[in-house]
Amino acid sequence: MSAVVSGTVIAQSNLKTVDRLHRHLATLSERDLIILQYLADGETVRQTSINVGMSYQLLKNRLRLVYEYLGADNAHHAVAIALRRRLIN
């Protein structure tokens, strides 16, 4: 079985992943905002992963979802958007 999401055919095995992505993109979590705040304060992604107790790779994956949600190309762009929207200080 498969489904079509945004014009792309998705295999049944990937539907749970797509569903989680769509639920995540509905809003930024408190943890996402904390991550963005660390980045805004000048911390590297690696140091931020240590600060929030998350593996570096997991944080990078999470940031990709944050970029998608904000429409950002990278961490600097995401921070700029979050600051403009007053999501962080």
C-alpha distance (Angstrom), angle and dihedral (degrees) to the residues before:
residue distance angle dihedral
M1 . . .
S2 3.81 . .
A3 3.78 140.6 .
V4 3.78 136.5 -149.0
V5 3.81 116.5 -120.9
S6 3.81 118.9 178.5
G7 3.79 90.2 -17.7
T8 3.81 94.0 -51.2
V9 3.79 123.5 113.1
I10 3.81 108.6 -126.9
A11 3.81 122.2 -161.8
Q12 3.80 116.6 -124.5
S13 3.81 90.6 -112.2
N14 3.82 90.2 60.6
L15 3.81 96.9 45.9
K16 3.82 93.0 89.8
T17 3.81 90.3 53.7
V18 3.81 91.6 48.8
D19 3.81 90.4 47.4
R20 3.83 91.5 51.5
L21 3.81 89.9 48.3
H22 3.80 92.3 52.1
R23 3.81 92.1 47.7
H24 3.80 90.9 48.6
L25 3.79 92.4 48.9
A26 3.80 91.2 55.4
T27 3.82 88.9 81.8
L28 3.79 142.6 -15.5
S29 3.78 114.6 -99.2
E30 3.80 125.1 -131.3
R31 3.80 87.6 -105.7
D32 3.82 91.1 53.6
L33 3.80 89.5 53.4
I34 3.81 91.1 48.6
I35 3.81 89.3 51.7
L36 3.80 91.4 49.8
Q37 3.81 90.4 48.3
Y38 3.81 91.6 53.6
L39 3.80 89.2 50.7
A40 3.83 90.8 47.5
D41 3.81 88.5 52.3
G42 3.80 89.2 58.0
E43 3.79 101.1 -99.6
T44 3.80 117.7 145.4
V45 3.79 120.0 -119.5
R46 3.81 88.9 -109.5
Q47 3.83 93.0 52.0
T48 3.80 90.7 44.5
S49 3.81 89.9 54.3
I50 3.81 88.7 55.2
N51 3.81 92.2 46.2
V52 3.81 93.8 53.0
G53 3.82 94.9 38.6
M54 3.79 96.0 -116.6
S55 3.79 129.7 127.5
Y56 3.79 115.6 -101.4
Q57 3.82 92.6 -117.8
L58 3.80 93.2 47.7
L59 3.80 90.3 50.8
K60 3.80 91.2 49.8
N61 3.81 89.7 51.2
R62 3.79 91.3 48.3
L63 3.80 90.8 48.9
R64 3.80 90.0 55.3
L65 3.81 87.9 59.9
V66 3.81 90.5 47.3
Y67 3.82 90.4 50.6
E68 3.80 89.8 50.1
Y69 3.80 91.7 49.8
L70 3.81 93.3 48.4
G71 3.79 95.3 38.3
A72 3.82 90.0 -120.1
D73 3.79 129.0 151.6
N74 3.82 97.7 -151.2
A75 3.81 144.3 -11.2
H76 3.81 95.0 -76.1
H77 3.78 91.0 50.9
A78 3.83 91.7 46.8
V79 3.81 91.1 51.4
A80 3.81 91.3 48.7
I81 3.80 91.7 50.9
A82 3.82 92.5 45.7
L83 3.82 90.4 50.3
R84 3.82 92.0 48.8
R85 3.81 90.7 49.6
R86 3.82 89.1 46.2
L87 3.78 91.9 -123.7
I88 3.83 89.0 133.0
N89 3.81 136.0 18.3
